[in-house]
Every structure is written in C-alpha cells, then in structure tokens.
Amino acid sequence: MKSISKLVAACAITIATVSIVSCKKGDTGPAGPAGPAGAQGPQGVQGLAGPTGQNGNANVMQYIFAPLNPDTTFAGIKNFTKPSADSAYVGLLLTVLNDTADKAAWFTYLYRGGVWYAVPGAGKGDSSTYSFSYGYIDYTLPLDSCAFFIDRVTGKGEVYDAIRIVRILISGTATGSTNGGKYPGLPNIDFNNYLEVKKYYNLP
C-alpha cells in the first residue's frame, strides 16, 4: 500500500510540475491584424462663436497720384489754373478691363493742405467746382485702359498736391445705399468724405 501511495504522490508532484512549467510566460507573439473601425460617436457640443472677422476689400482698389507734376497736361497735372479753351483738366490713365470699368463705382478726391475734396463738387475755398468723367480705351490686351478726366467747371481753379481714385466693384442685385447714389450695393456711408471711405475700406 505504501508503494502505491508513493506512486500516487509522485504522479501528483509530476503533474503539478508540468502544470507550473506549462504556465511559464513565453516570448511576445506578433501583433494581430487591426480590427474593423468602430461606429461613429455622437456629435459633440458646438463650440463658442469666434470673433467677427474684419471686412475684406478684395473688390476695392485705390489709385494714388502723388506727387503730381504741375507742368504736364496729362497723367498727373495738378494745376487747374492753367488757361484752356474749355477748362483746365487732369488726365489720368489706368489699366482697367472694360467689364471692370462698367461694373464699378468710381470716386475721385483732390488733396490740398490736409483736406480732401470730392469730385464732382467744390474745391479748396469753394471758389471752383469740378466734374469727373472717364472713357474706355480699347487697346490690345492686356493694355486696355480707362482715361479719367477731372475738369474745372467754374472758377479760376487751384493747385492740388494729390489725387486719389477709388474703384469699388458693385453688384446689380444688391440694395442701393442712401449715400451711394445710383450705385447699388454700396454701404451707407458718406462717399463725399474721403476719410470715412478710407476708414470703412481700410485703405492705406
């Protein structure tokens, strides 16, 4: 009986040893293939609204003519006091496509002694008045141009230091503004006040 008991005990120890050896940690195997993507989770809570961005002015162009040559009669004359059969004028030539010229509002300003004067309108000291007109010149592309003329209508005229022309592309479907005159889609600002126009459109 003792022999049988020892045999049973020996078998038990052997089985336990095999079990312990079998449970020993082996080397890490290769990673398995990635599982399928899970279902999309619910939409998160909407974040806070960001600050209002600055108005862009991609449709606005400013043409600056300064300093001006008092002795020329085209592309930069500033002296409206010179005698003429009709009236003294300033001729300015800009490279502008025809469709751009027709689809834009144009505003012109004379500068003298720290003050801007809108054209058409009265100049320095209200002693002279001026008008503004332009015409398309059909050259071979890309040299299509517009000739702009500022004419002295009444008075003896003055000498000015600078001229600025502001071009604003417009949309025929937008609502017109009170101060924009015949042009639709312009903001309700005073276009006779260059400083107000400059501030609104962030012009240099």
BALOBA-1460 file (C-alpha; in Angstrom, 3 decimals):
// residues 204
<rec num="1" residu="m" x="0.000" y="0.000" z="0.000"/>
<rec num="2" residu="k" x="2.864" y="2.361" z="0.813"/>
<rec num="3" residu="s" x="4.319" y="1.726" z="-2.611"/>
<rec num="4" residu="i" x="1.029" y="2.574" z="-4.201"/>
<rec num="5" residu="s" x="0.735" y="5.738" z="-2.081"/>
<rec num="6" residu="k" x="4.227" y="6.882" z="-3.061"/>
<rec num="7" residu="l" x="3.424" y="6.214" z="-6.667"/>
<rec num="8" residu="v" x="0.292" y="8.313" z="-6.445"/>
<rec num="9" residu="a" x="2.201" y="11.084" z="-4.651"/>
<rec num="10" residu="a" x="4.975" y="11.012" z="-7.248"/>
<rec num="11" residu="c" x="2.449" y="11.273" z="-10.045"/>
<rec num="12" residu="a" x="0.785" y="14.228" z="-8.313"/>
<rec num="13" residu="i" x="4.085" y="16.092" z="-7.987"/>
<rec num="14" residu="t" x="4.934" y="15.358" z="-11.617"/>
<rec num="15" residu="i" x="1.562" y="16.673" z="-12.784"/>
<rec num="16" residu="a" x="1.955" y="19.807" z="-10.648"/>
<rec num="17" residu="t" x="5.445" y="20.424" z="-12.043"/>
<rec num="18" residu="v" x="4.248" y="20.016" z="-15.600"/>
<rec num="19" residu="s" x="1.388" y="22.379" z="-14.862"/>
<rec num="20" residu="i" x="3.761" y="25.018" z="-13.471"/>
<rec num="21" residu="v" x="6.143" y="24.702" z="-16.418"/>
<rec num="22" residu="s" x="3.251" y="24.928" z="-18.837"/>
<rec num="23" residu="c" x="2.142" y="28.256" z="-17.256"/>
<rec num="24" residu="k" x="5.555" y="29.924" z="-17.710"/>
<rec num="25" residu="k" x="5.356" y="33.189" z="-19.785"/>
<rec num="26" residu="g" x="6.713" y="32.781" z="-23.277"/>
<rec num="27" residu="d" x="8.020" y="35.318" z="-25.847"/>
<rec num="28" residu="t" x="5.596" y="38.002" z="-27.067"/>
<rec num="29" residu="g" x="3.972" y="36.988" z="-30.322"/>
<rec num="30" residu="p" x="3.397" y="39.241" z="-33.346"/>
<rec num="31" residu="a" x="0.571" y="41.778" z="-33.212"/>
<rec num="32" residu="g" x="-2.689" y="40.611" z="-34.644"/>
<rec num="33" residu="p" x="-4.442" y="42.354" z="-37.528"/>
<rec num="34" residu="a" x="-6.297" y="45.613" z="-36.770"/>
<rec num="35" residu="g" x="-9.946" y="45.236" z="-36.044"/>
<rec num="36" residu="p" x="-12.690" y="46.952" z="-38.026"/>
<rec num="37" residu="a" x="-13.389" y="50.656" z="-37.346"/>
<rec num="38" residu="g" x="-15.961" y="51.313" z="-34.698"/>
<rec num="39" residu="a" x="-19.208" y="53.131" z="-35.258"/>
<rec num="40" residu="q" x="-19.075" y="56.965" z="-35.343"/>
<rec num="41" residu="g" x="-19.739" y="58.543" z="-32.000"/>
<rec num="42" residu="p" x="-22.383" y="61.178" z="-31.301"/>
<rec num="43" residu="q" x="-21.750" y="64.797" z="-32.398"/>
<rec num="44" residu="g" x="-20.046" y="66.913" z="-29.789"/>
<rec num="45" residu="v" x="-21.344" y="70.097" z="-28.261"/>
<rec num="46" residu="q" x="-20.986" y="73.169" z="-30.537"/>
<rec num="47" residu="g" x="-18.136" y="75.458" z="-29.523"/>
<rec num="48" residu="l" x="-18.337" y="79.136" z="-28.752"/>
<rec num="49" residu="a" x="-18.699" y="81.544" z="-31.671"/>
<rec num="50" residu="g" x="-15.455" y="83.197" z="-32.726"/>
<rec num="51" residu="p" x="-14.963" y="86.957" z="-33.079"/>
<rec num="52" residu="t" x="-16.289" y="88.722" z="-36.167"/>
<rec num="53" residu="g" x="-13.619" y="88.964" z="-38.833"/>
<rec num="54" residu="q" x="-12.517" y="92.179" z="-40.467"/>
<rec num="55" residu="n" x="-14.310" y="93.197" z="-43.645"/>
<rec num="56" residu="g" x="-12.259" y="92.314" z="-46.705"/>
<rec num="57" residu="n" x="-11.694" y="94.750" z="-49.536"/>
<rec num="58" residu="a" x="-10.741" y="92.482" z="-52.407"/>
<rec num="59" residu="n" x="-13.246" y="94.345" z="-54.580"/>
<rec num="60" residu="v" x="-11.797" y="97.753" z="-53.724"/>
<rec num="61" residu="m" x="-8.820" y="99.364" z="-55.439"/>
<rec num="62" residu="q" x="-7.281" y="102.754" z="-54.730"/>
<rec num="63" residu="y" x="-5.164" y="104.615" z="-57.280"/>
<rec num="64" residu="i" x="-2.835" y="107.223" z="-55.804"/>
<rec num="65" residu="f" x="-1.360" y="110.036" z="-57.874"/>
<rec num="66" residu="a" x="1.226" y="111.914" z="-55.809"/>
<rec num="67" residu="p" x="3.416" y="113.813" z="-56.035"/>
<rec num="68" residu="l" x="1.986" y="115.442" z="-59.139"/>
<rec num="69" residu="n" x="3.815" y="117.308" z="-61.863"/>
<rec num="70" residu="p" x="2.421" y="120.855" z="-62.260"/>
<rec num="71" residu="d" x="3.861" y="121.260" z="-65.757"/>
<rec num="72" residu="t" x="2.276" y="118.296" z="-67.536"/>
<rec num="73" residu="t" x="-1.130" y="118.255" z="-69.189"/>
<rec num="74" residu="f" x="-1.804" y="114.527" z="-68.939"/>
<rec num="75" residu="a" x="-1.292" y="111.705" z="-66.454"/>
<rec num="76" residu="g" x="-0.684" y="113.891" z="-63.456"/>
<rec num="77" residu="i" x="-1.383" y="117.598" z="-63.947"/>
<rec num="78" residu="k" x="-2.290" y="119.211" z="-60.642"/>
<rec num="79" residu="n" x="-2.591" y="122.820" z="-61.761"/>
<rec num="80" residu="f" x="-6.200" y="123.638" z="-62.619"/>
<rec num="81" residu="t" x="-5.366" y="127.347" z="-63.008"/>
<rec num="82" residu="k" x="-3.850" y="126.978" z="-66.462"/>
<rec num="83" residu="p" x="-5.898" y="128.659" z="-69.205"/>
<rec num="84" residu="s" x="-7.781" y="126.451" z="-71.632"/>
<rec num="85" residu="a" x="-10.316" y="126.884" z="-74.412"/>
<rec num="86" residu="d" x="-12.831" y="124.993" z="-72.292"/>
<rec num="87" residu="s" x="-11.462" y="124.301" z="-68.824"/>
<rec num="88" residu="a" x="-8.308" y="123.054" z="-67.198"/>
<rec num="89" residu="y" x="-8.309" y="119.320" z="-66.667"/>
<rec num="90" residu="v" x="-6.412" y="116.405" z="-65.209"/>
<rec num="91" residu="g" x="-5.973" y="113.306" z="-67.376"/>
<rec num="92" residu="l" x="-5.231" y="110.008" z="-65.676"/>
<rec num="93" residu="l" x="-4.702" y="106.687" z="-67.452"/>
<rec num="94" residu="l" x="-5.431" y="103.411" z="-65.632"/>
<rec num="95" residu="t" x="-5.083" y="99.841" z="-66.871"/>
<rec num="96" residu="v" x="-8.617" y="98.541" z="-66.381"/>
<rec num="97" residu="l" x="-10.624" y="95.969" z="-68.324"/>
<rec num="98" residu="n" x="-13.847" y="97.178" z="-69.896"/>
<rec num="99" residu="d" x="-16.121" y="94.907" z="-67.862"/>
<rec num="100" residu="t" x="-14.367" y="96.021" z="-64.680"/>
<rec num="101" residu="a" x="-14.862" y="99.675" z="-65.561"/>
<rec num="102" residu="d" x="-18.550" y="99.190" z="-66.296"/>
<rec num="103" residu="k" x="-19.223" y="97.150" z="-63.153"/>
<rec num="104" residu="a" x="-17.559" y="99.522" z="-60.735"/>
<rec num="105" residu="a" x="-18.365" y="102.684" z="-58.838"/>
<rec num="106" residu="w" x="-15.649" y="105.319" z="-59.159"/>
<rec num="107" residu="f" x="-14.963" y="108.048" z="-56.606"/>
<rec num="108" residu="t" x="-12.403" y="110.818" z="-57.050"/>
<rec num="109" residu="y" x="-10.775" y="113.115" z="-54.495"/>
<rec num="110" residu="l" x="-8.422" y="116.120" z="-54.691"/>
<rec num="111" residu="y" x="-5.993" y="116.867" z="-51.866"/>
<rec num="112" residu="r" x="-4.623" y="120.198" z="-50.689"/>
<rec num="113" residu="g" x="-3.467" y="121.464" z="-47.299"/>
<rec num="114" residu="g" x="-4.622" y="118.459" z="-45.287"/>
<rec num="115" residu="v" x="-8.138" y="118.427" z="-46.757"/>
<rec num="116" residu="w" x="-9.734" y="116.069" z="-49.299"/>
<rec num="117" residu="y" x="-12.287" y="117.397" z="-51.801"/>
<rec num="118" residu="a" x="-14.725" y="115.052" z="-53.514"/>
<rec num="119" residu="v" x="-15.271" y="115.314" z="-57.273"/>
<rec num="120" residu="p" x="-17.776" y="116.257" z="-58.567"/>
<rec num="121" residu="g" x="-18.034" y="119.165" z="-56.186"/>
<rec num="122" residu="a" x="-16.387" y="122.315" z="-54.935"/>
<rec num="123" residu="g" x="-12.651" y="122.561" z="-54.418"/>
<rec num="124" residu="k" x="-10.481" y="124.461" z="-51.964"/>
<rec num="125" residu="g" x="-12.224" y="127.527" z="-50.567"/>
<rec num="126" residu="d" x="-15.400" y="126.708" z="-52.538"/>
<rec num="127" residu="s" x="-14.116" y="129.042" z="-55.242"/>
<rec num="128" residu="s" x="-14.158" y="126.481" z="-58.072"/>
<rec num="129" residu="t" x="-16.182" y="123.408" z="-58.992"/>
<rec num="130" residu="y" x="-15.027" y="120.251" z="-60.732"/>
<rec num="131" residu="s" x="-16.554" y="117.361" z="-62.649"/>
<rec num="132" residu="f" x="-15.352" y="113.830" z="-63.263"/>
<rec num="133" residu="s" x="-15.687" y="111.545" z="-66.281"/>
<rec num="134" residu="y" x="-13.953" y="108.566" z="-67.831"/>
<rec num="135" residu="g" x="-13.870" y="106.641" z="-71.074"/>
<rec num="136" residu="y" x="-12.727" y="103.173" z="-72.042"/>
<rec num="137" residu="i" x="-9.820" y="102.857" z="-74.474"/>
<rec num="138" residu="d" x="-9.828" y="99.567" z="-76.381"/>
<rec num="139" residu="y" x="-6.209" y="98.573" z="-76.800"/>
<rec num="140" residu="t" x="-4.826" y="95.100" z="-77.368"/>
<rec num="141" residu="l" x="-4.983" y="93.086" z="-74.143"/>
<rec num="142" residu="p" x="-3.620" y="93.419" z="-71.510"/>
<rec num="143" residu="l" x="-3.247" y="97.135" z="-72.202"/>
<rec num="144" residu="d" x="-6.935" y="98.023" z="-72.152"/>
<rec num="145" residu="s" x="-7.243" y="101.252" z="-70.224"/>
<rec num="146" residu="c" x="-9.571" y="103.912" z="-68.959"/>
<rec num="147" residu="a" x="-8.837" y="107.597" z="-69.340"/>
<rec num="148" residu="f" x="-10.146" y="109.617" z="-66.408"/>
<rec num="149" residu="f" x="-10.681" y="113.358" z="-66.627"/>
<rec num="150" residu="i" x="-11.225" y="115.895" z="-63.856"/>
<rec num="151" residu="d" x="-12.457" y="119.153" z="-65.380"/>
<rec num="152" residu="r" x="-12.645" y="122.604" z="-63.872"/>
<rec num="153" residu="v" x="-16.253" y="123.661" z="-64.463"/>
<rec num="154" residu="t" x="-16.398" y="127.053" z="-62.755"/>
<rec num="155" residu="g" x="-13.955" y="129.393" z="-61.031"/>
<rec num="156" residu="k" x="-10.279" y="130.126" z="-61.550"/>
<rec num="157" residu="g" x="-9.076" y="126.781" z="-60.253"/>
<rec num="158" residu="e" x="-6.473" y="125.797" z="-57.692"/>
<rec num="159" residu="v" x="-3.263" y="123.796" z="-57.458"/>
<rec num="160" residu="y" x="-3.527" y="120.405" z="-55.704"/>
<rec num="161" residu="d" x="-0.959" y="118.095" z="-54.178"/>
<rec num="162" residu="a" x="-2.541" y="114.706" z="-54.848"/>
<rec num="163" residu="i" x="-5.414" y="112.888" z="-56.488"/>
<rec num="164" residu="r" x="-6.917" y="109.590" z="-55.397"/>
<rec num="165" residu="i" x="-9.388" y="107.478" z="-57.329"/>
<rec num="166" residu="v" x="-11.256" y="104.684" z="-55.524"/>
<rec num="167" residu="r" x="-12.760" y="101.834" z="-57.533"/>
<rec num="168" residu="i" x="-15.424" y="99.635" z="-55.911"/>
<rec num="169" residu="l" x="-16.838" y="96.646" z="-57.775"/>
<rec num="170" residu="i" x="-20.606" y="96.523" z="-57.400"/>
<rec num="171" residu="s" x="-23.430" y="94.007" z="-57.799"/>
<rec num="172" residu="g" x="-26.550" y="94.867" z="-59.733"/>
<rec num="173" residu="t" x="-28.669" y="92.657" z="-57.476"/>
<rec num="174" residu="a" x="-27.785" y="94.307" z="-54.171"/>
<rec num="175" residu="t" x="-29.760" y="97.009" z="-52.432"/>
<rec num="176" residu="g" x="-28.683" y="100.566" z="-53.125"/>
<rec num="177" residu="s" x="-27.397" y="102.821" z="-50.371"/>
<rec num="178" residu="t" x="-28.551" y="106.270" z="-49.359"/>
<rec num="179" residu="n" x="-25.201" y="107.931" z="-49.941"/>
<rec num="180" residu="g" x="-24.022" y="105.686" z="-52.766"/>
<rec num="181" residu="g" x="-26.238" y="107.456" z="-55.271"/>
<rec num="182" residu="k" x="-27.047" y="105.459" z="-58.365"/>
<rec num="183" residu="y" x="-24.696" y="102.622" z="-57.441"/>
<rec num="184" residu="p" x="-26.333" y="99.515" z="-55.908"/>
<rec num="185" residu="g" x="-24.830" y="97.504" z="-53.099"/>
<rec num="186" residu="l" x="-22.714" y="100.218" z="-51.516"/>
<rec num="187" residu="p" x="-22.581" y="100.770" z="-47.760"/>
<rec num="188" residu="n" x="-24.496" y="103.645" z="-46.242"/>
<rec num="189" residu="i" x="-21.503" y="105.924" z="-45.719"/>
<rec num="190" residu="d" x="-20.737" y="109.427" z="-46.969"/>
<rec num="191" residu="f" x="-18.705" y="108.923" z="-50.135"/>
<rec num="192" residu="n" x="-18.093" y="112.677" z="-50.316"/>
<rec num="193" residu="n" x="-15.954" y="112.237" z="-47.195"/>
<rec num="194" residu="y" x="-12.733" y="110.529" z="-48.233"/>
<rec num="195" residu="l" x="-11.643" y="109.872" z="-44.647"/>
<rec num="196" residu="e" x="-14.876" y="107.981" z="-43.991"/>
<rec num="197" residu="v" x="-14.392" y="105.909" z="-47.147"/>
<rec num="198" residu="k" x="-10.770" y="105.251" z="-46.225"/>
<rec num="199" residu="k" x="-11.720" y="104.061" z="-42.742"/>
<rec num="200" residu="y" x="-14.570" y="101.827" z="-43.904"/>
<rec num="201" residu="y" x="-12.499" y="100.031" z="-46.544"/>
<rec num="202" residu="n" x="-9.216" y="100.068" z="-44.577"/>
<rec num="203" residu="l" x="-7.429" y="101.932" z="-47.338"/>
<rec num="204" residu="p" x="-3.762" y="102.890" z="-46.885"/>
